[in-house]
Amino acid sequence: MSKVTSTVTSKGQITIPKSFRDRLGLSAGDQVAVETLARAAAFVTDVDCALLFPFEAIALPSLWEAIAGPDEVPFATWGPNEDRIWGWKDELAAQGLAWYGKLVRKRATLLSPALLADLYPGDGNVDDYRRLSIEGDAARVAAALTGGAMPQSMLREEVGLAGKAGKGRFERAMIELQRQLLVTHAGVWEQDAGWATAMIALTTSVFDVGGRFEPAAAAAKYLATALNVTAAELGRAFAWPVADARTALDGLVERGAAVEEAGHYRRQ
């Protein structure tokens, strides 16, 4: 798959590629400047699924490219663009504008509320983790959050995973929960000393989700953004078995919403 990029004008505006202009109903020359939290939220809503930072092996747009352009290297220095993306990723989730966590191939991902609703596998209850057979450290993290969002540093202490010894176990637990979309970032908590820490919350406490799992609708949204995918790629993106991903994509083909050629699916 080819990487989808945008171009930046001399005024710092983002030029949307034709494939995305067609989807968003824009005309050639239309430009979108992602300079505010509201515009960042609109960007995620428009594309449904975006990485936080670009990754060559994944043909998805990134919020970084929308903010800074395709040629800017993130964190080469710390400037206004770094300030924006570092703050917005948590604030978007805190305001219910976009889910944020590690999802697509375990990379930092933003989902629109509409795609999140299609993907969320639970009933929308605080104990969804029980029905989804979450166990061990991940279950303890989810249980600790049933009383409300917690700063990550306090959450680690609450579940006995503080310090260097618990760092790896906590990260693995978080990835497991995020891959099931059970938790999200939800703002930041300013500590008395040092860097601010992320607030972590159950997804159900921030977003209206549950009981609406629609894999075909989720596959259609992903295909509209990624443009060309295999069942294996879709499965890796959403942590689905390849057979389930293929069933969702084949359903789109049967409805005339996609075509399949040599194992690759694209929109009709």
C-alpha positions in Angstrom: 0.0 0.0 0.0 1.2 3.5 -0.7 1.4 6.0 2.1 -1.3 8.7 2.0 0.2 12.2 2.5 -1.0 15.8 2.2 0.8 18.9 1.0 1.3 22.2 2.8 0.8 25.6 1.2 3.0 28.6 2.0 0.2 29.7 4.4 0.6 26.5 6.4 -2.7 24.9 5.2 -3.1 21.2 4.5 -4.1 20.1 1.0 -6.2 17.0 1.1 -5.3 14.2 -1.4 -7.9 13.5 -4.1 -9.0 10.2 -2.6 -9.8 11.9 0.7 -11.3 15.0 -1.1 -13.8 12.6 -2.8 -14.8 11.0 0.5 -15.2 14.4 2.3 -17.0 16.1 -0.6 -14.2 18.7 -1.1 -13.1 20.2 -4.4 -9.6 20.5 -5.8 -7.8 23.4 -4.1 -9.9 23.1 -0.9 -7.7 23.3 2.1 -8.2 22.4 5.8 -5.9 24.0 8.4 -5.7 21.9 11.6 -4.8 24.7 14.0 -7.4 24.2 16.8 -8.7 21.3 18.9 -12.1 21.7 17.1 -10.4 21.3 13.7 -8.4 18.3 15.0 -11.7 16.7 16.2 -13.3 17.4 12.7 -10.2 15.8 11.1 -10.6 12.6 13.0 -14.4 12.6 12.4 -13.7 13.0 8.7 -11.3 10.1 8.4 -12.7 7.9 11.2 -9.3 6.3 11.9 -6.0 8.1 12.2 -2.6 7.4 13.6 -1.1 9.9 16.0 2.2 9.9 14.0 2.8 8.6 10.5 4.1 5.0 10.1 5.3 3.9 6.7 3.9 0.4 6.9 0.3 1.6 7.7 -1.5 3.6 5.0 -3.6 5.8 7.3 -3.5 9.5 7.7 -2.0 10.9 10.9 -2.9 13.8 13.1 0.8 14.9 13.1 0.8 15.3 9.3 -2.5 17.2 9.4 -1.0 19.6 12.0 2.6 19.9 10.8 2.6 18.6 7.2 4.1 15.5 5.6 7.8 16.6 5.7 8.1 17.8 9.3 9.9 15.4 11.7 8.1 15.1 15.0 10.1 16.2 18.1 13.2 17.2 16.1 12.8 20.2 18.4 10.0 21.1 20.8 7.8 23.7 19.2 4.1 24.7 18.7 3.2 21.6 16.7 4.6 19.3 19.4 2.7 21.3 22.0 -0.5 20.9 20.0 -0.3 17.2 19.4 0.9 16.3 22.9 -2.0 18.1 24.5 -4.7 17.4 21.9 -4.4 13.6 22.0 -5.6 13.5 25.6 -8.0 16.4 25.4 -9.8 15.0 22.3 -10.5 11.9 24.4 -11.4 13.8 27.6 -14.1 15.7 25.7 -15.4 12.6 24.0 -14.3 13.9 20.6 -12.1 11.0 19.7 -11.0 7.8 21.4 -7.3 7.6 22.0 -5.1 4.6 22.7 -2.9 2.0 21.2 -4.9 0.1 18.6 -3.9 -0.2 15.0 -0.9 -2.6 15.1 -0.4 -1.4 18.7 0.4 2.1 17.6 -1.1 5.3 19.0 -4.5 5.7 17.3 -7.4 8.1 17.2 -10.9 6.8 16.4 -14.0 8.8 15.6 -17.0 8.2 18.0 -18.9 6.6 15.1 -16.2 4.1 14.3 -15.6 3.4 18.1 -19.3 2.5 18.4 -19.0 0.1 15.5 -16.0 -1.5 17.0 -16.7 -1.6 20.8 -17.3 -5.3 21.7 -19.1 -4.9 25.0 -22.5 -4.0 26.3 -21.5 -0.5 27.5 -21.3 -1.5 31.2 -18.4 -0.9 33.6 -17.9 -4.6 34.0 -17.6 -5.4 30.3 -14.1 -6.6 30.9 -15.6 -9.6 32.8 -17.7 -10.7 29.8 -14.7 -10.3 27.5 -12.7 -12.7 29.6 -10.0 -10.2 30.6 -7.9 -11.6 33.3 -4.8 -11.0 35.4 -3.2 -7.5 35.5 -5.5 -6.2 32.8 -8.6 -7.2 34.8 -7.2 -5.5 37.9 -6.6 -2.3 35.9 -10.2 -2.4 34.5 -11.7 -3.1 37.9 -9.8 -0.2 39.5 -11.3 2.2 36.9 -14.9 1.2 37.6 -15.0 3.9 40.2 -13.9 6.6 37.7 -10.9 7.9 35.8 -7.5 7.9 37.5 -4.1 9.4 36.9 -1.9 6.7 35.4 0.7 7.1 38.1 -2.0 6.5 40.8 -3.6 3.7 38.8 -0.3 1.8 38.7 0.0 2.1 42.5 -3.6 1.0 43.0 -3.0 -2.3 41.1 0.4 -2.9 42.5 2.4 -2.2 39.3 4.3 1.0 40.4 8.0 1.5 39.8 10.3 -0.1 37.3 9.3 -3.6 38.3 5.7 -3.0 37.3 6.2 -0.8 34.3 6.3 -3.6 31.7 3.4 -5.5 33.2 1.3 -2.3 33.3 2.1 -1.5 29.7 1.1 -4.9 28.6 -2.1 -4.7 30.5 -3.0 -1.4 29.0 -2.3 -2.6 25.5 -4.6 -5.6 26.1 -7.4 -3.3 27.3 -6.9 -0.8 24.6 -6.9 -3.5 21.9 -10.3 -4.4 23.2 -11.2 -0.7 23.4 -12.1 -1.0 27.0 -10.0 2.0 28.2 -9.1 5.4 26.8 -6.9 8.3 27.7 -9.1 11.0 29.3 -7.1 14.2 29.8 -4.1 14.8 32.0 -3.4 15.3 35.6 -0.9 17.9 36.7 1.5 16.5 39.3 3.2 18.6 42.0 6.5 17.9 40.4 7.6 16.5 37.0 5.6 15.9 33.9 1.8 15.7 33.9 0.5 12.2 33.8 -2.3 10.9 31.6 -5.8 10.3 33.0 -7.1 6.8 32.2 -10.8 5.9 32.0 -13.1 3.2 31.0 -14.3 3.9 27.5 -17.9 3.5 28.6 -17.5 6.4 31.1 -16.5 8.8 28.2 -18.3 7.6 25.1 -21.8 6.3 24.3 -20.9 2.8 23.3 -22.1 -0.8 23.8 -24.4 -3.2 22.2 -23.8 -1.9 18.7 -20.9 -4.0 17.5 -21.0 -3.7 13.7 -17.9 -5.3 12.1 -19.1 -4.7 8.5 -19.7 -1.0 9.2 -16.3 -0.7 10.9 -14.6 -2.4 7.9 -16.4 -0.1 5.5 -15.1 3.0 7.4 -11.6 1.6 7.6 -11.6 0.7 3.9 -12.8 4.2 3.0 -9.7 5.7 4.7 -7.1 3.0 4.0 -8.3 2.7 0.4 -6.9 -0.8 -0.2 -6.6 -3.5 2.4 -6.3 -7.3 2.8 -8.1 -9.3 5.4 -4.9 -9.8 7.3 -4.2 -6.1 7.4 -7.7 -5.3 8.7 -7.4 -8.1 11.2 -4.1 -6.7 12.5 -5.5 -3.2 12.6 -8.5 -4.1 14.8 -7.1 -7.2 16.6 -9.6 -9.4 14.8 -9.1 -13.0 13.7 -8.3 -12.9 9.9 -11.3 -15.1 9.2 -13.6 -12.5 10.9 -12.0 -9.6 9.0 -12.4 -11.5 5.7 -16.1 -12.2 6.5 -16.7 -8.4 7.1 -14.9 -7.5 3.9 -16.7 -10.2 1.8 -20.0 -8.8 3.2 -19.1 -5.5 1.7 -18.4 -7.1 -1.7 -21.7 -9.0 -1.6 -23.5 -5.6 -1.0 -21.7 -4.0 -3.8 -19.8 -1.6 -1.5 -16.4 -3.1 -2.3 -14.5 -5.1 -4.8 -11.9 -7.8 -4.2 -9.0 -8.5 -6.5 -6.3 -11.1 -5.6 -7.1 -10.8 -1.9 -7.1 -7.0 -1.9 -10.3 -5.1 -1.1 -11.1 -1.5 -2.2 -14.2 0.6 -2.2 -16.6 0.2 -5.1 
